């Protein structure tokens, strides 16, 4: 199932080699341990620098959005079986 969302989330990250790597996502009262960062890209939206992270755990693929101006994380897409 594929869902388009725009839900606020809490994300724990690691900083390694001057890069941000999402480690854990808390959404809808559940914790998801990120196993793999599949893709990272950034863009400029309305003068704000935005990073997108395509990540996966053992069962889900998620697209996360980080607004660097206010440090807000959002879950924007979720793919599940």
C-alpha positions in Angstrom: 0.0 0.0 0.0 1.2 3.5 -0.8 0.2 6.5 1.2 0.8 10.2 0.7 1.1 11.9 4.1 2.3 15.1 5.6 2.6 13.9 9.3 5.0 15.4 11.8 7.4 12.8 13.1 10.3 12.6 15.6 13.5 11.4 14.1 16.8 10.3 15.9 19.8 10.9 13.7 23.5 10.0 13.6 26.0 12.5 12.3 28.8 10.7 10.5 31.3 12.0 8.0 29.6 15.4 7.9 26.3 13.7 6.9 22.9 13.3 8.6 21.7 9.7 8.8 18.2 9.0 10.2 18.4 6.2 12.7 14.9 5.9 14.3 11.5 7.3 13.3 8.6 7.7 15.8 5.3 8.0 14.0 1.7 7.2 15.2 3.1 6.0 18.6 5.4 3.4 16.9 9.1 3.3 16.6 10.7 2.3 13.3 14.4 1.5 13.3 15.9 2.6 9.9 18.0 -0.2 8.3 19.0 1.6 5.1 19.1 5.1 3.7 18.3 4.5 0.0 18.5 8.0 -1.3 19.1 11.6 -0.1 18.4 14.7 -2.1 17.8 18.4 -1.4 15.8 21.2 -2.9 14.9 24.8 -2.3 11.2 25.3 -1.7 9.9 28.8 -1.2 13.4 30.0 0.0 13.7 27.1 2.4 16.4 24.4 2.1 14.7 21.0 2.3 16.3 17.5 2.5 14.4 14.4 1.5 15.5 11.0 2.8 14.1 7.7 1.3 14.7 5.1 4.0 13.6 1.6 4.8 13.3 -0.8 7.7 12.6 -4.5 7.4 9.0 -4.0 6.2 8.4 -0.4 5.1 9.8 2.3 2.8 9.4 5.9 3.9 10.1 9.3 2.5 11.1 11.8 5.1 11.3 15.5 4.8 13.6 17.8 6.8 13.1 21.5 6.7 16.5 23.0 7.7 15.0 26.3 8.6 12.8 25.1 11.5 14.3 21.6 11.8 10.9 20.1 11.3 10.6 16.4 10.2 7.6 15.1 8.3 6.7 11.7 6.9 5.5 12.4 3.4 5.2 9.0 1.9 4.8 5.4 3.2 5.0 2.2 1.3 4.0 -1.0 3.0 3.1 -4.6 2.0 
